[in-house]
Amino acid sequence: MPHKHGRRSSTTSLKSIRRASIIAHGNVEVSEISLLKEETCTGDHYLTPEQLENIYRTNVVTGLTENFAAELLERYGPNELKELHGTSYWTLFRNNLFGWFQCVLWTAAIVNFIGYFLSSDSGSGEEESAEAHSAKEYLYLGSVIAATIVGTGIFGFYQEAKNAAVMSGFEKLVPPNAVVIREGVKKTIPNVDLVIGDIVEMSGGDIVPADVRILTCTNFNTDMSSLTGESEPIKHRPECTHSNPMESKNMAYFGCPITEGFAKAIVIATGEMTQIGKIAGLVTGLTKEETPIAKEITHFIKLLCGVAFVFGIIFFFMVYFIQNSMLSALQYMLGIILANVPEGLIVTLTVCMTLSAKSLKKKNCLAKTLQAVETLGSTSCICSDKTGTLTENQMNVSHLFTNFKIIDKDDHHYVTNVSYATLCLAACLNLKATFTFDTMHMPIEKRKVLGDASEAAILRYMEANRSATQVREENPKVGEIPFSSAYKYQVTIHRMLNTDTHYLIMKGAPEIVVEYCSQVHTDDGVQNLTPQLKKELKANFIKIANMGERVIGYCDLKLPVESYPVGYKFDAQARNFPLEDLIFLGAVSMIDPPRQNIDKYIGLCRSAGIKVIMVTGDHPVTALAISRRCGTISMPTAYDYAFEHHIDLADVPPHIKSQFKAAVITGDDLRKMSVNDLKAVQTRYQEITFARTSPQQKLFIVETYQLLGYVVAVTGDGVNDSPALKKADIGIAMGINGTEVSKKAADMILLDDNFASIVLGVQEGRRIFDNLKKTIAYTLTSNLPEMAPFVLYACLGLPLPITLMLIIVINVGTDLLPAMSLAYEESEEDIMSIPPRKLTDHLVNGVLLFMAYFQVGLIQFFSAMYAYFIIFAQDGFFPSSLIFVRSEWENTRILVKDTLGREWNYRDRKRLERKAQTAYFVAVAWTQISDVIICKTRRVSIIKKGMRNHVLNASIVVDLLGALLVSYWPVCHELFSTEPLSWWDFFLAIPFAILMIVMDEIRRYLIRNSVNKWVESETYY
């Protein structure tokens, strides 16, 4: 077997070296990604030191020779990690300024500038100026469109750059130096010069310098939470303890902090060949799908632009052949394109999502990209890490076991009991953790602790209940046997100053500690520990462990003063004190408790149709216990059956297993599964928790849920989470306890590390999707009254009802603020009581287009044409006299007769035309005010919804002021070729505006009361 594992190790190393060379050059191909997704496969943890010497051509005593080390460094490269780079500022700027939609607008701007130069060169005669649009207007149009693109692009770039500027990643995991033995000499070298086969020495406070196999160690503990998700330090030993190298205690991994102890180890992987290196390769090479909202917006804009260009080109040729004028045809094509392409749409959508991003930040969710806001709202599956997200990320005492009773930590009925007091005294004294001096003035729960998580939990509890610091000062420690993974206990001996005696305390795994005891402490005194009582004790240990809690047992012995007088020298090596016939006191159990009200927020997710799955590196029993407390698992599992029947999980009959609708799937289970197997598991079980998972397995889980059609959100805080964070539809990193690597891979950062903030974020994301629909519906409504005049101009020969400049004023002027104000609308209904939107539920659908163009838009068009015809009729031009009058109207040398027989020269009739165009514009402005009011709500009555959106109310006032300025301010007359209206002409569209509100209120009433299902299916967008 050793030779088999040795060959596998060598093969694995060669594969890893090839991967590293490709990753280092930044060229991670699909085939390499599939290799990186493979589980760690090495046999080094099985091998003896002699076998390791043969494989790595080293010596465990003298180390490598300098020449061979230099050769290996040259061959395999330095021991460093390539930095994970985010999206560059240039890329962000380019995407915001030269995206697909922006390129369409740039084309329109360029065409206007071309029109300006052509118009300028066409001569100065009256004929030419009558046939062509004024050069000045082309210049205005091109400048306004270009300014709109640049302004929108800079705004979008600023928002994304501000949020995406997160910190550097992997390089902070790398220690600067390493202690190695080469040619028998111990020396300190730069960590980048470390090579495979090097013999290294590591001590508490250092960082593991590479992936290593431990040869010898003393009380050596490392924090592997960033790789495994386990919050407890790993207590290492030289022996192989598990078939999985990630779980074997004789392996330590690059970048993990060393909490205490000393170890000597052999380097088995460096740089990109290490576990962190492979994770870095995955994160670098993985590609992310376009976000759902990005797909929606791109699809919508392409559709809109495609239609605009098709119609624009058709009418370009039609007008060109009719009028034989290139500039007139160009003007007409631009009119069709600009009427169909809402120039202010991108800035409106950007502002809407920016406002939501700000709202999310107030709820402790920082969106690195604006599109992440809506993606969170469309999430249908959340794969959540346990530690720090669902839990408090701080071990707390949960139960105490004494007098054969399991006592809740908050149950104070037992505080006066003798057995409880004795257990607490022992727990106070046998404790290495201490509070830092500079935090002693703070409340106990906020003090910093020097020590591991379990000891910190005991210290905080005992300080609050028994003043542990004072107890330890009064009873100093005079002897100790440190904890060792070999015998799994720790012993301390204290001088009790009040009695001048010595007190021995042992703590450790309860099933180990109880074996050193012959008696048990109860409230009735000390009893002999019979086999029956010992069995009862062990049953209680199992019961507590099955609650997912870590249990520490305690026993004691009061040493006789005649044998151990004051001043006695206790020798841990000689063991000159008794370690048998001790008295069992009880146990203390700890758990990282669920966050407050977490079950409530998990319940909200369920009611919202969102599947919540815990994915953790913790033990299955712990994962199941926390899942139950959090609410991610509420139904029985095969584990529960095994606990109840006192059998192993493997012994649960298959027909019993098949009955359960909830399951805990372990990393070992996942290793045996194909994609189809995991799909079947995910489909079969309603509730799932994944335990003991590796980074590759987390990625596998995410990809499989995506294949099943879920929009997947992933939360994580460690380096091990970064591949899954990168691949998820939306990756959510922890802002407080998250590593910088995880923050860089994520799309959103949770500033308070609280799952509740995700739920609030989902709610905000759903609200913004609804509001984006309303914004687009509002924006599109004016397209018909902007485009139809050009059709009438070409087909019926009417004087042009609206100019290109006034279309621009509507699209990037009067429409802009009302469209943005819809982002402030509150939800119409309880959006967390309905399922996530389906991917087929598009942002822009046929019903929305029908409503925008052929219901509301049609009324707007009729109102604007009504105002247009009224202005002409007031001065003698009835509608019938305007049909096919265009050729005479545009001819500067012809006098045109009105219906009353009066003759109009070119200048007077153009002034009348400008007045009619102004009335047309004002009518669109009035009906757009009604439009923004009806867009506030799609189902609820506007009377019930009210006008509580003060931003929208202000936008209506601004819209109205804009119409007044265009109509009456001389500067606007010059800029936009408008004329002043009489006061009654300004209000011509009011009846149509009222009609729009009344009609839509009736539509909403019919939808709410289910009077006619046809109305809902055809008009509810």
N, C-alpha and C positions, 0 to 999 in steps of 0.2 A: 504493500500500500504506500509506503513512503516514496518509492521510486515513481509510482503513478502520479502522486501529487506533485512530486518534484518536476516531472515533465510538463504537467499542466501549468505549473507556475511559470516555467520558462516560456512556454508558448504564449501564455497570457501577457507576459512582459513584452515579448516581441510585437504582439498585436498592439499593445498600449503604446509602444515606441512609435509605431507607424502612425497611429492616431495623433500622437502628440505633434509629430512633424507637420501633419496637415493642418491641425488646429493652430499651430504656431504661425503658419503662413496665412491664417484667416480664410482658408478655403475649405470649409466643412461641407462635403457633398452629402447627397442623400444616403449613399451606401455607408459613409462614415457615421452619419447620425444613427443609422440602424445598429451599428456596432456599439456606439456609445450608450444606446438604450439598453444594452445587455446588462444583466446582473453581474456583480463582481464575481469573478471565477478564479480563485487562487487556492492552492493547497499549502501555502506557506505556514498557515497557523497550525497545521498538523505536524510539521517537520521538526526533527531534532536539530539542535545547534550544529551538529556535525554535517547533517544533510544540507542545511542552509549554507555552510561553509563551502561545500562542493558546488552548489548551484551558483552562488554569487562570487566564487573564487576569492574568498576573503578569509580572515582568521578572527574568531570572536574575542581573542585576547589582544592581538597586535594590530588588527584592522587591515586595511588595504595599504599597498605601497603607494608612494606619491606618484610614481610613473603610471601605474595602472589607473589610479584615480583620475589623473590628467587625461588619459586615453578615453576613459568612460565619459568624462565631461565633454570632450570633443565630439564623441560619437552621439551622445544622447541629449546634449544641450544643458543649459543651466537649470537649476531647481527654482523656477519662478513660474508665476501664473500670468497669463496674458490678461490685460485689463479689459473688462467688459464695458465697451463704449456704448453710450446711448445714441439717440438720434442727434446728429450734429445740428448746430444752429443754422448752417447754410442750407441743409436739407429741409428743416422746418420753414425757413424763409422762402425757399424755392417752391415748396408745396403750397404755401399760402398765397404766393404771388403768381405762380404759373401752373396752377391746377387746371383740370379739364375745363371747368366752367369759366375760370379766369381767362383761359386762352380764347374762348368764344367771345368774351367781352373785349379782349385785346383786339381781336379781329374786327369787331364792330367799331372800336375806336380808330383803328388804322384806316378802315374804309371811310370813316368821316373825314380824317385828315386828307385822304386822297381826294374825296369830294371837295374839300376846301381848296386844294391846289388846282383841281380841274375847273372849279367854278371861278377861281381868280384868273385863270388863263383864258377863259372863254370870251373875254371882251367886256366892254362896258356899256354896250347898247341896251336899250330898253327891252328888245326882243329876247336877248339872252337872259337878262335878269328876270324876266317874266317866266321863262321856261325852266329856269334852274332855281334850286333852293339857294338862299343867300350864302355867300362864302362865310360870313360871320357866324351864321347859325351852325354850319358844319364844324367850324372851329370850336364853338361853344360845346356842341354835342361831344366831339372827340375828347375835349379837355375834361368834361364832366365825367364821362365813362372812365377815362384813364385815372382821374383822381379817385373815383369810386373804387376801382380795382386796387390802387396803391393803398388807400386808406383802410380798406377791408383787410388787405393782406398784412399790413403792418400791425393792425389790431389783433388779428388771429395769431400772427407770429409772436407777439408780445405775450398773449395769454398762454400759449403752449410752451414757449421758452421759459416763462416764469415758473410754471408747474413742473416742467420736465428737468429742471436744473437740480437733479439730486446728486448725491455725493458719489465718490469713487467706490469701487467695489472690492475685488478680490485681494488687492495688494496689501490691505491692512491685516489679512489673515497670516501673512508671511513674517516670521521672525527675522531680525536682521542678521543674527549670527547663530552658529551651532557649535557644540562641543563634540569633537570627533577624536577617535584614536586611529592614528596612521603610523605604521612602522613602529608600533609600541609606544608612541609618544602621544599624550593627551594635548590637544591644542584647540583653540577657538578659530574658526574660519567663517568667512561670509556664507550665509545660508545658501546663496545661489550656487556655491561651488560644491555643494553636497551631491554625492552620486550614489547609485544603488550599490549595496555591499558595504557601505561605510558603517562603522560601529559608532553609535552616538550615545552620549550620556545626557539625560534630561532631569530637571529638578522642578520642584514646585515654583510657580510664578512664570515659568517659561511657556513657550508655545511649541507643540510637537512640530519638528522641522521638516518632516516628510512622512510618508506612510511607512510605518515601522512594525517589525515583529519583535516583541519584548523577549529578551533573553533572561534577565534577572530584574527584580524590582523590590522595593520596600515601601509599603503603604502608598503605592503610586496610583493617583486618581486623576482622571481627565474629564473635562466637560465636553461631551459629544453632542450637546443639544442642537448645535447648528447642523449636524449631519443626521442625527437620528430623531430629534424632537423630544428625547427624554430629558427632563429637567434635572434628574438626580445624577451626580457625578458617577462615572464608571470606575469601579475598584478593580484594577488590573492585577493579573498574575501571569507567571510564565507559561502555565499549562493551557492547552486548548480546552475550551469549555463549551464550544458550540460548533456545529458543522458549518454554520454561516459565518464567514470571516468578519462580517460587520458586527456580529454579536459575540464573537469569541473574545474573552478577556485578555488574550495575549497579543492583541492587535491594537495599535493606536494610529490615529490618522492626522495627516497634515492640517495645520491650522487650529487644532483643538487646544484650548488652554489647559495647562496642567495645574490642578488646584492644590495638590500637595504630593510629597513623596519624592522618590528617586527611582530611575530606571536606566538600564543599559539595554540597547536594542540595535537591531540591524535594519538598515534602510532597504526596503523592498520596492519602492516606487518614488520617483521624484517629479516635480513640476506637473506637466500636463498628463503624466501617467498616474497621478494620485487620484483618490476619490474626488477631491475638490476639483482637480484638473479636468476630470471627465465631466463633472457637472458644469464647469465653465465652458467646455466644448459643446455640451448640449444646449446651454443657454445661448451661446454665440450662433450655433448652427440652426436652431429651430426657427421656422418662419411662422408668423402670426397671420391668422385669417383676418380679412378686412372686417371691421366691426359692422354689426347689423345696420346701424344708422348710417354709416358711410355708404354701405351698399344701397340703402334706400335713397339717399340723397343723390348719389351718382346715377342711379337708374332713372330717377325722376328728372334730373337736369338733362341727361342725355336724351330722354324722350321729348322733353320740352324743346330743347335746342334742335333736335332732329326735325320735329314738326315745324318749328320756326324757319329753319333753313329751307326745307322742302317748299313751303308756301312762299317764302321770300324769293326763292329762285324762280318758281313758277310765275309769280306776278312780276318779277323783274323782266322776264322775256315778254310777257303779255303787254306790259306798259311800254316797253321799248318798241315793240312792233306797232302799237297803237299810236304813240306820240313821236316815235323816232328821236327820242331824247335820252342819251345815256344818263345824264344827271337826274332827270325825272325818274327813270327806272331805278337808279341807285337810291334815290330818296325813298321811293316806294318800298324797295326791298328792305332798306333799313327800318322803315316804319313797321313792317310785318315782323321783322326779327326782334326789334326792341320792344314791340308790344307783347310778344310771346315770351321773351326772356326777361324776367323781373331782375333788373340790375341790382336792386337792393336785397335780393334774397339771401345771398351768402352772408352779408353783414348782419342781416336780421337773424339768420340761424346761428351765426357765431355769437351774437349778443345774447340770444336766448339761452344757448348752452353755457355761455360764460356766467350769466346770472344764476343758472342752476348750479354751476360749479362753485360759485360763491356761497350759495345756499347750502350745498353739500359740505363745504369747508366748515360752516358754522355747526354742522352736525358731525364734525370730526372726520370727514372723508375728503382727502385732497386728491382731486383728479389731475393726473399728469397730462392727459389729453382731454380735450373738450368732448370728444366722441364717447369717452368712457362713461360720461354721465348717463347717457341714454342706454348704453349697453348694460349697465347695472340694473336698470329698470326692466330690461327684457330677459333678465336671468331666470332660468327655469331650474337650475341645479347649482347648489352651493357646496363645494367640497372644502370643508373647514378643518383647519388644524385645531388641535385640542388646546395645547398649552398656551395661555395668554390670550386666546381669542374666545373660546367657550369657557375657559377657566380664568382664575385670578392671576395665574402665573406666580403664585406664592404658596408654598406648602403651609398648611395650617393643621394644628391638632384637631382631629375630628371626634375621636372617641378615646376613652380610657377604659381599661379592663382591670377590675380588681374585685376581690370578694365574690368571684365567679359571676360578675355582672358586667355587661357592656354599658358604659355610661356615656351619654352624649356630653360633649364639652360644655354645652350651655346649661346642663342640668346641675343646679347648685344645691340640690338636696343632700348630696353626698360629701360636701366639703368638710363637714365635721367628723366624718367617719375615720376611724383609725387607719384602716387599710388604704383609703384614698390619700390621707396625709403622709403615710409612709412611702407610698409610691411616688408622690410628688417630691418628697425630700430626696429620694434616690435619683429621680430624673433631673433635679436641680444640680446635684453634685456631679454626677457622671455626665458632664457636658463640656465640650471643648469650645463651642461657639461663644462669642462675646460681642457686646455692642461696641461700636466705635465711640471713642471718647467725645468726638465733636457732635454726636447726635443724641447724647444722653439726656439732653434737655427736651427732646421732642417726645410726642406721644409714642407709646410702645410700638404701635403698628407701623410707624413711619421711621423708626430708628434703623440705621444700617447695621448689618450683622456680619462679622467675620466668621465664616463657617459654612458648611454645606446647607442645602435647603431643608433637610430633615431636622438638623440640629437647630437651625434658625427658628423653625416652627415650634419646637419644644421650648426654646429659650423665651420666645415671645409669650407663650401660654403660661409658663412657670413664673415669668416676671410679673405678669398681670395677676396671677393667683397666689404666688408664694414668695414674691420678691427674690427671684433666683440670684440676682447679683449679690444681694446682702447675705443670703444663705451661704454662697460660695466663699465670700470673704470671711465669714465667721467659722467656716469649717474647711481649712486649706487642704489641698491635695498633697500627699506625701509619697505616693507610689502609683505606678500605672503600668498596665500592659496595653500598648496601643492596639487598635483594631487591625486584624489581619484577615485577608480573604481565606487563609488556610484554616483558621479555627473559628472565624465569624463571630467573635465577641470582643469586647473591650472591658478592661477592669480598671477601676480607680480605687485608691485607698485614701481615706480622709481622716485627719485628726479632729475629733469632735471636742471643741474647746470647752463646752459646758460640762462635759463628763471626763475629759482627759482620757478618752479611749479612741480606738481606731475602728473605722467603719469601712467595710469592703463592699463595693457595688459592682455587679457585672451587668452589662447590657449587650444585646445582640439580637439575632433572629430568635423569636420566642421558642420555636421548636428545638433550637440548639440550647438556649439558656436553661430550659426546663429540665434538660438531661443532667445538669450539674446540681439539681436540687433534690433534697429528700423531704422537704417540708414546704408548706404553703401558708402565706399570711392571710388571715381573714379578720373580720370585725370581732369575731369571738376568740381570737388568739391564733397561735400557730398550730396547724394540724399536720399530721404525717401525710406525705404525698403518696397515696395509694395508687395502684395501676388504674383504678376506676376514675379517680380524680384527675390523674394525668391525661387520660383519654378525654375527659370532659374539657380540660384546658385546651387540648389540641383541637377539639371540635370548635371551640370558640375562636381559636386563632384562624382556622379555615374560614369560619363565618365572616370574620372581619376582613380577611384577605379577599374574600369573594365580593366585598363591597368596594373593591378597587383601592383599598387603603394599604399604605406601607406600615407594618407593625414592628415595633421594637419592644422586646421583653426585658424585664428587670428582675434581678434577685439580689439578695444582700446577705451579709453575715457580720455580726458585731464581734470583733476579735477580742478574746479575753485579755484583760490588761496585764495579767501575770505573765503571759507568754509574749505579748506584744506591747511592752511599756512605752511611755513617751520617749522619743528619741530612737526608737527601733529603726534600723536601716532596711527598708524593703527593697529587694533585688528582683527585678522582673525577669532577668535571665536565669537566676537560680531558683526562682519561684519559691522563695522562703516564706510563703504564706499559703493558707488552704484555698483550694478551688473546687472543693466537693462538699457535699452535705450543706449546700446553700439553701436559703429560704426564698421561694418564689413570691414576688410582690405583685406582679401584674404586667400590664403592657400599655403602651401609648401608641395610637394609630394616627397617621397623618394622610392628608390628601390635598391635592391642589383643587380647591373647591370651585364649583361652577360660579360664574358671575351672577350677581344679583339679577333676578327676573329673566335669566337667560331662557328658561322654559317658556315664558310668555312670548318672547321674540321668536323662538322656534315655532311656537304655535301660530304666530302671525304668518310665518313663512308657509306653514302647512295650509292655512286658510287662503293664502295667496297662490296656492298651487305650486309652490317651490319645494323641490326635494332638497333636504339638508342632510349631508353625509359627512360623518367625521372620518378624517384620514389622519392617522397618527402613527408615530413610531413606538408608542407605548405597548405594554403587555396587553393581550386580549382581554384579560379579566378587568384590568384597570380601565381600558377603553370602553368595555360594556357598562361598567358601573357609572362612569361619567356620562356615557350616552343616555343612560336611564335618568340620571339626575337632570341632564340638560333637556331631555325630551326628544333627542334624535332617534332613540329607540324606545317605543312604548309597548311593543308586543313581545311575547315570549320568544326565546331563541333556543337552539340546541344546547347552548352553554347552560341555560337555566335548568333544562331537563337533566343534564349531567350533574349539576350541583345538587338538585333535589334527590336524585337517585344514587348519589355518591359513586358515580362511575366516571371514567375518562370520556372525553368528547368522542374519541375514536370508537368507543363502545356503544354510542347511541345508535340504535337500529335505523337503517336507511328510510324505512317507511315512517318512522317517527320524525326524522329530520325533514322529510318532504312536507310535513304538515305546517311547519313554521313559516311565517310571512316576514320574519326579521332574521338577520344573520350578522355574525361577526366574521369577516373574511381576513385571514392573516396573510402576511407576506409569503409564508410557505405555500399557502393555497394558491396565491397568485402566480407563483413560479411554475405551477403545473397547468396554468390556463392559457388557452389561445384567445384571440380577440373574440371569436364566436362564443367561447365558453364564458368569458366575462360578460358579454352581451346578454347571454342567457341568465346569468346570475342577477344582473342588474334589472332585467325584465321580470324575473321570478319574485324577487324579494321587494316588498314595499319599503322596508327600512334596512339600511346597511351601515355598518361601521367597519372600516378597514384599519387593521392594527398591524404593528411591526412591519410597516412598509418602508421600502427604500426609495430614493429619489426617482429611480427609473420606474418603479411600480406606481408612484404617484402620477407620473407622466402617462403611463399606460392607462390608468383609471380615467384621467381627464380625456384622453383621446378617444376612449371607448364611449364615454357619455356623449361626446361630440358627434361620434358616428351614429348614435341613437337619436340625434336631432335635438339634443339639449343645448341651450346657451349656458355655458359653464363658467361660474365664478369660482376662483380658488383663493383661499386665504393661507398665508404662511409667513413665517418670520425667520427661518433658517436658510443657510446655504442649500440644504437638501430640498427646500421647497422651490428654488428658483427655476428649474426646468418646467415644473407644472405651472408656476406663475406666468412664465413666458408663453406657454402654449395655450393657456386658458383664454376664453373669449374676453374675460376681464380678470386680471391678476390683482389681488389686494394684499399688500404687504403691511406689516405692523410698524407703526411709526415710533413707538417707544422701545420695544424689545427686538424689533426686526433688525437683521443684519443689513449692511449697506448693499450687499449683493442682492438680497431679496427685494429691496426697495428699487433697485435699478431695473430688475426684471419685471416689476409690476406695472400696472396701468394706473393704480390708485393706491394711496397710502392711508391707512387707518390711524389717525392721529392719537386716538385713545386706546387702541388695541382692543376695542370692544365690539363683539358681534352685534350688539344692539344698533350700533352706528351703521352697519351694513344694511339692516332691515330698514332703517330710516332712509338710507341711500337708495334702496330699491323703490321705496315709495316716491322719492323725489324723481328717480329716473322714469317711473311710470307717468308721473304728472307731466314731466317735460315732453314725453312722447305725445301725450294728448294735446298739450299746448302747441307743440310743433305742427300738429295736424291743423289746429285752429289758425295758426300763423300762416301756413301755406294756403289754406282755404281763403283766408282774407286777402293774401297777396295775389292769388290767381284770379280773384273775382274781377279785378279791373282790367284783366287781359282782353276780355271781349269788347268792352267799350273803347279800348285802345286800338284793337286790331280791326274791328268792323268798319270804322270810318274809311280806312284805306281800301277796303273792298268796295264800299259805296263810291268812293272817289274814282276807282278804276272802272267799275261796272256800270254805274248810273251817271257818271260824269258830274257829281255834286262838287261844289267847292269843298276843299279839305276841312272836315269838322274839327280836327285836332292836329297840332304840329308835333314833330319829333321832340322838340324842346319841352313841350308841355307833358309829353309822355315821360320824359326823364324826370321832370319835376314831380310827377305823381309817384314814379317808381323809387326814386332816391330822395324824395322830399316829403310830400304830405303822407305817403303810405308808410314811411319808415318807422316813425315813433309808435303809431298805433299797432303795427305788426310786432314790434318789440314788446310793447306793453302787455300783450297776451301771455308772455312768459311769466308774468306775475299772477296769473289767474290761479286760484286755488282749485283743488280737485272737485269735480262735480259730484262724485259719489265716493264710497269707500273703496278705493282702488286696490286695497289690500285684501279684498274679499272675492276678487275675481282671479282666474288663472292668468299666467303670463301670456302676452300676446303671441300668437302663432307667427312663425316666420313668413307665412303667407298673408298675414295681416299687414299690408303695406302702408307706409306713411302716406302715400298718395294712391288712392284706388279710383275705380271707375265712378263710384258714387260721389266721391269728393269732387272729381272733375265735372260731373254732371251738375252738381249743386253750384259749383263756382261759375261755370260757363253758361249753363242753360236755364238756371233758375235765378239766382241772385245777379249774375252777370248780365243776363238778358234784361232784367228790370233796370239795372244801371244804364245799359245801352239805350233803352227806350226813354228813360228820364233825360239822358244827355241829348239825345236826338230831339226830344220834345223842346228842351231849352234852346237848342240850335235853331230849330225851325221857327220858334216863337220870335227870336231876335230878328230873323230875316223877315218874317211876316209883318212885324211891327213897322218895318220900313218898306213894305210893298212887295217883297219877294215871297210869294206863297210857295209851298213845297213843289207844286207842279211846275212852277217856272224855273226851279233850280235843277231839274233833271236834265242831263246832257248839256248843261250850260258851260261846262268846264273849258272847252276850247275858246269860246268867246270871252269867258271870265278871265282867263289868263293872258289874253291878247291885249297889250297896252294901247293899241290903236283903235280898238272897237269900243263903242258905247253900248252898254247892255241895258235893255228895257226891263223894268219890273212888271208885276202883274197889273199895276195901275197905269202903265204906259210911260212912266218917267224914265229918263235916260240917266245912266250912271257911268261916270268916267272910271278909269282904272284905279286911281288913288282912293276915291270915295268908297268904291265897292270893296277894295281890299281892307279899308278901315272897318267896314261893316262885317267882313269875313272874320277879322281879328276879334271883333266884339262877340260874334257867334261862337268862335273858338274859345273865348274866355268863358262864356256861359256854359259851353260844353264841359270845360274843365271844372267849373264850380259845381255843376250838377254831379260829376263823378266824385268830387270831394264830399258833397252832402251825402250821397248814397254810400260812400265808403265809411262815413261816420256811422250810418245805420248798420253797415256790414260788420264793423268791429264790435258793435253792441250785440249783434246776433251770433257772432263767432265766439263770444264769451262762454257760451254753453251749447252743447249739442243735444241735451236731453232735458235738463232741468229748466223750469220756467225762468225767464229773465226777471220776472217780478220777485220770485223767491231768491234767486241768485243775487239780485241787487247790483248796485254800482259801487261796491266796496273796494274795487281795484283803483286806487287813487292815481296810479301811474297811467292807467288807461283813461281815466277822466281827464287828466292833464293833457294826454295826447290828443284827445278830441278838441280841447281848447286850442292847442297848437295847430292842429289840422285846419281848424276854422280860421285862425289867424293867418295861416299860410295862404288860404284861398282869398282872404281879404287883401293881403299884400299883393298877390298876383293880379288881383282885379283893380286895385286902386293906387298902388305905389308907383310913381313914375319910373323909378329905377327898374322895377320888374317889367313895366311896359317896354322899356328899351331892351332888356335882356331877353325876354320871352315873347316879344311881339304880341302883347295883349292890349286890351282897351278897357276903360272903366265901364261898369254896368250901373244901371239905375237900381235903387234899393229893392224894388219888386222883382227885377230880373235876377237878383242875387238869390232869391228864395224860390225860384221856379221849380226846383226839384224836390221841395219839401214833401208834397203829397206822395211822391214815389218812395221817399225815404221812410215815411210812416207806413206805407203799404208793405215794404220789405219787413219791417219789425212785426207787423200784425200777422203777415203770412207765415213767418217763421215761428211765431209763438203758437199759431194753430198747428203747424207741423209737429212741434215738440209735444203739444197736448195729445195729438193723435198717437205719437210714439209711446208716451208715458202710459196712456190708458189702453194701449193695445186695441184701439178701435179698428185699426186697419193695419194688418201686418205688412201689406204692400208698401205703405208709407215708410215704415221703418227700413225695410229691405232696400228701398230705392232712394231714400234720402238721408239715412243715418250713416255718416262717414266716420 
